[in-house]
């Protein structure tokens, strides 16, 4: 009986690990429009909400940033401290969420300038 329990636990762990490996790119926005939309400066409430969200999450080095609104309330943000090296984030200001993009998505984005 103990052997069967260990086998079942092993199978469950294997399924979870394989599932995580296959879904590794799930946080990449696949919609091509995301990469074709031009960058722009944030305006009005976008500027304050995104800026405050960055501060609350300890994100530094974003003295200058640009946005692409992917869908209503979902943004891709490019930020830099020197105008040459860019860091990209996916931001949902209305629900206070911000995540750094992964390498695959970052490789598809072009810097704002």
Secondary structure by P-SEA (a helix, b strand, c coil): caaaaaaaaaaaaaaaaaaaaaacccccccccccccbbbbcccaaaaaaaaaaaaaaccccccccccccccccbbbbbbbccccbbbbbbbcccccccccccaaaaaaccccc
